[in-house]
Amino acid sequence: MGLIQREIERVGIPTVGISIVREFSAKVKPPRTVFLRWPFGHPLGEPSNIAQQRTVLAEALQALYRIDTPGGITDLPYRWRRETYDGKVVKELLSDSRSH
């Protein structure tokens, strides 16, 4: 994934990856990565948990602004099946993105 991200960035399009294996991301060093300690096959969250998936996507979009060091990794605070998600967090994250 990191190689593809670098090629996309080379033409001026910013990218961010979502990782569930931090060690791989640290080794490959894609331009920007958000990391979640979640099970394999579930980088966006639990099936049918739309609020959770939107939260992860909003965090990834926010990382486009927050991560300013090439190869930077942001550890997201969410825990698998131990969080409650609602639309307020997504709205806050997206409104922060619009202010940049």
C-alpha positions in Angstrom: 0.0 0.0 0.0 2.8 2.4 0.8 4.3 2.2 -2.7 0.9 3.0 -4.2 0.4 5.9 -1.8 3.8 7.4 -2.7 3.1 7.2 -6.4 -0.3 8.9 -5.9 1.4 11.6 -3.7 4.1 12.1 -6.4 1.4 13.6 -8.7 0.1 15.9 -5.9 -2.8 14.0 -4.4 -2.5 13.5 -0.6 -3.1 10.1 0.8 -3.7 8.3 4.1 -3.7 4.6 4.9 -5.7 2.8 7.5 -3.5 0.1 9.2 -4.2 -2.8 11.6 -0.6 -3.9 11.6 1.5 -1.1 13.0 4.9 -2.9 12.4 4.2 -3.2 8.6 3.3 0.5 8.3 6.4 1.5 10.3 8.6 -0.5 8.0 7.0 0.5 4.7 6.6 4.1 5.7 3.6 5.2 3.6 3.1 9.0 3.6 0.4 9.0 6.3 -1.2 6.2 8.3 -3.8 5.9 11.0 -3.5 2.7 13.1 -6.2 0.8 14.9 -5.6 -2.3 17.1 -8.4 -4.2 15.5 -8.8 -7.8 14.1 -7.6 -8.6 10.6 -10.2 -7.9 8.0 -11.9 -5.1 9.8 -9.9 -1.9 9.2 -13.0 0.2 9.2 -14.8 -1.5 12.0 -17.5 -4.0 12.7 -19.9 -5.0 9.9 -23.0 -2.9 9.8 -21.7 -0.4 12.5 -22.1 2.6 10.3 -21.3 5.2 13.0 -18.1 3.4 13.9 -17.0 3.2 10.2 -17.8 6.9 9.6 -15.7 7.7 12.7 -12.7 5.8 11.3 -13.1 7.5 7.9 -13.4 10.9 9.5 -10.3 10.3 11.6 -8.4 9.2 8.4 -9.5 12.4 6.6 -8.5 14.5 9.6 -5.0 12.8 9.5 -4.4 14.4 6.1 -4.1 17.7 8.0 -2.6 16.4 11.3 0.2 14.2 10.1 2.9 16.5 8.7 5.9 14.2 8.9 6.4 11.8 6.0 5.8 8.2 7.3 3.9 9.6 10.3 1.5 7.2 12.1 -1.3 8.3 14.3 -2.6 5.7 16.8 -6.4 6.1 17.0 -7.8 5.6 20.5 -10.7 3.4 19.6 -11.0 -0.1 21.1 -12.7 -3.0 19.4 -16.2 -3.5 20.6 -15.7 -1.3 23.6 -16.8 2.1 22.3 -20.1 3.8 21.6 -20.2 5.9 18.4 -22.5 8.7 17.4 -22.7 11.3 14.7 -21.4 14.1 16.9 -17.8 12.9 16.7 -17.9 12.7 12.9 -19.4 16.2 12.6 -16.7 17.6 14.9 -13.9 15.9 13.0 -15.2 17.0 9.7 -15.8 20.6 10.8 -12.2 20.7 12.0 -11.1 19.6 8.5 -13.0 22.4 6.9 -11.3 25.0 9.0 -7.9 24.2 7.5 
